[in-house]
Amino acid sequence: SAGPAAGPFRRFFARGMDTLACAILVFGLASLIDLAAGSEIVLMIRESNLVIVNIILVPLSCRMAAGSSSVCGNTVGKWAYGLKIVSPDARRAIASDAWFAREFQVWMRGMWFSVPILWLVPALIAYNDIEKRGVTAYDDGRFAVVSERNGSLIPIVLTVAVALLYMVVHKPPSRVYSDDLQGVYSSEY
């Protein structure tokens, strides 16, 4: 039998951990390619705009989450936060293509294609739906996200720590201020 409906914050942080896991895999794969081929893919990614990198990374992580769920039955983030996606009656198995369809719905309706700032609107709508009805509009009647265990303080701390590490590795703070604000205080103005 399924557990209680998962709260919005645990779902949010589990999604964040899944996105970070995808980022780690992408950077790891790019690093291996760089080592083998002598290319500079990682440097190119690090030099690019963090917002653009994340807009590309989120749909990629959704595909990875769908693949992980269809093969293993869960994702790293949902496992760490004690969450599980089940059919509404918790008895039917979820078909492989249904995972991909769900992740597309999450990306489209739940994140508005991961457009910066705008994704806050559907996040607030999802928060409201989960608090009032226990389910989001894109999951209603198709999926249920349930809690399998309590306690998520350690995963939250780990997710925040890895996110901060990702931001520092992607673009160290000294480069953020010097590169992104270049020319703002120059004599040209």
For each residue, the residues with C-beta under 8 A, 3 or more apart:
1: 90
2: 84 86 90 144 146
3: 84 146 147 148 149
4: 146 147
5: 130 134 135 144 145 146 147
6: 10 11 81 83 130 145 146 147
7: 10 11 130 147
8: 11 12 126 127 130 131
9: 12 13
10: 6 7 13 14 81 82 83 147 152
11: 6 7 8 14 15 81 83 126 130 145
12: 8 9 15 16 123
13: 9 10 16 17 77 81 152 155 156 159
14: 10 11 17 18 75 77 78 80 81 83 155
15: 11 12 18 19 77 106
16: 12 13 19 20 77 159 163
17: 13 14 20 21 76 77 80 81 155 158 159 162
18: 14 15 21 22 61 64 65 75 76 77 78
19: 15 16 22 23 57 58 61
20: 16 17 23 24 159 162 163 166
21: 17 18 24 25 61 64 75 76 77
22: 18 19 25 26 57 60 61 64 65
23: 19 20 26 27 57 61 166
24: 20 21 27 28 162 166
25: 21 22 28 29 64
26: 22 23 29 30 45 57 60
27: 23 24 30 31 42 45 169
28: 24 25 31 32
29: 25 26 32 33
30: 26 27 33 34 41 42 45
31: 27 28 34 35 42
32: 28 29 35 36
33: 29 30 36 37 39 41
34: 30 31 37 38 39 40 41 42 43
35: 31 32
36: 32 33
37: 33 34
38: 34
39: 33 34
40: 34 43 44
41: 30 33 34 44 45
42: 27 30 31 34 45 46
43: 34 40 46 47
44: 40 41 47 48
45: 26 27 30 41 42 48 53 170
46: 42 43 169 170 171
47: 43 44
48: 44 45 52 53
49: 52 53
50: 53 54 167 170 171
51: 54 55 116
52: 48 49 55 56
53: 45 48 49 50 56 57 170
54: 50 51 57 58 114 116
55: 51 52 58 113 114 115 116
56: 52 53 59 60
57: 19 22 23 26 53 54 60 61
58: 19 54 55 61 62 107 111 114
59: 56 62 63 107 113 114
60: 22 26 56 57 63 64
61: 18 19 21 22 23 57 58 64 65
62: 58 59 65 66 103 104 106 107
63: 59 60 66 67 100 103
64: 18 21 22 25 60 61 67 68
65: 18 22 61 62 68 69 75 77 99 103
66: 62 63 69 70 99 100 102 103
67: 63 64 70 71 99
68: 64 65 71 72 74 75 76
69: 65 66 72 73 74 75 85 94 99
70: 66 67 94 96 99 100
71: 67 68
72: 68 69 75
73: 69 84
74: 68 69 78 79 83 84 85
75: 14 18 21 65 68 69 72 78 79
76: 17 18 21 68 79 80
77: 13 14 15 16 17 18 21 65 80 81 83 159
78: 14 18 74 75 81 83 84 85 145
79: 74 75 76 82 83
80: 14 17 76 77 155 158 159
81: 6 10 11 13 14 17 77 78 152 155
82: 10 79 147 148 149 150 151 152
83: 6 10 11 14 74 77 78 79 145 146 147 148
84: 2 3 73 74 78 145 146 148
85: 69 74 78 94 102 143 144 145 146
86: 2 90 94 143 144 146
87: 90 91 92 93 94 142 143 144
88: 141 142 143 144
89: 92
90: 1 2 86 87 144 146
91: 87
92: 87 89
93: 87
94: 69 70 85 86 87 98 99 143
95: 98 99
96: 70 99 100
97: 100 101
98: 94 95 101 102 142
99: 65 66 67 69 70 94 95 96 102 103
100: 63 66 70 96 97 103 104
101: 97 98 104 105
102: 66 85 98 99 105 106 138 139 142 143
103: 62 63 65 66 99 100 106 107
104: 62 100 101 107 108
105: 101 102 108 109 110 138
106: 15 62 102 103 109 110 111 138
107: 58 59 62 103 104 110 111 113 114
108: 104 105 111 112 113
109: 105 106 112 122 137 138
110: 105 106 107 122 123 126 136 138
111: 58 106 107 108 114 119 122 123
112: 108 109 115 118 119 121 122
113: 55 59 107 108
114: 54 55 58 59 107 111 119
115: 55 112 118 119
116: 51 54 55 119
117: 120
118: 112 115 121
119: 111 112 114 115 116 122 123
120: 117 123 124
121: 112 118 124 125
122: 109 110 111 112 119 125 126
123: 12 110 111 119 120 126 127
124: 120 121 127 128
125: 121 122 128 129 137
126: 8 11 110 122 123 129 130 136 137
127: 8 123 124 130 131
128: 124 125 131 132
129: 125 126 132 133 135 136 137
130: 5 6 7 8 11 126 127 133 134 135 136
131: 8 127 128
132: 128 129
133: 129 130 140
134: 5 130
135: 5 129 130 139 140 144 145
136: 110 126 129 130 139 140
137: 109 125 126 129 140
138: 102 105 106 109 110 142
139: 102 135 136 142 143 144 145
140: 133 135 136 137
141: 88
142: 87 88 98 102 138 139
143: 85 86 87 88 94 102 139
144: 2 5 85 86 87 88 90 135 139
145: 5 6 11 78 83 84 85 135 139
146: 2 3 4 5 6 83 84 85 86 90
147: 3 4 5 6 7 10 82 83 150
148: 3 82 83 84
149: 3 82
150: 82 147
151: 82 154
152: 10 13 81 82 155 156
153: 156 157
154: 151 157 158
155: 13 14 17 80 81 152 158 159
156: 13 152 153 159 160
157: 153 154 160 161
158: 17 80 154 155 161 162
159: 13 16 17 20 77 80 155 156 162 163
160: 156 157 163 164
161: 157 158 164 165
162: 17 20 24 158 159 165 166
163: 16 20 159 160 166 167
164: 160 161 167 168
165: 161 162 168 169
166: 20 23 24 162 163 169 170
167: 50 163 164 170 171
168: 164 165 171 172 173
169: 27 46 165 166 172
170: 45 46 50 53 166 167
171: 46 50 167 168 175 176 179
172: 168 169 175 176
173: 168 176 177
174: 177 178
175: 171 172 178 179
176: 171 172 173 179 180
177: 173 174 180 181
178: 174 175 181 182
179: 171 175 176 182
180: 176 177
181: 177 178 184 185
182: 178 179 186
183: 186 188
184: 181 189
185: 181 189
186: 182 183 189
187:
188: 183
189: 184 185 186
